[in-house]
Amino acid sequence: MRIIWSPRAKRKVSEYGEYIAQDNPEAASDWIEGILDEVERLKDFPEQGRRVPEAKRADVREIFFQSHRIVYRIESKRIVILTVRHTRQLFDQKEL
């Protein structure tokens, strides 16, 4: 399966990385690398994530990396990363 990042998901990862880098650039780099590694694992096990409770759809799932939710949609030949959110943030339905 192919992994596709939505523009929103790319922007969110960049924003979180920039925020972390304000205090610790090395930690920001490690965080970004870690989240990318976590997403890559979906290629082999796309259904490993749980269904997103707010979505009420079987094809929309999420995995967690540290204190962030990685929300994705499973399609026939690809996985679309929809958004990345801190677990303390409420989920916005528009991000689906």
Secondary structure, DSSP 8 states (H G I E B T S, - for coil): -EEEE-HHHHHHHHHHHHHHHTT-HHHHHHHHHHHHHHHHGGGT-GGGSEE-TTT--TTEEEEEETTEEEEEEE-SSEEEEEEEEETTS---GGG-
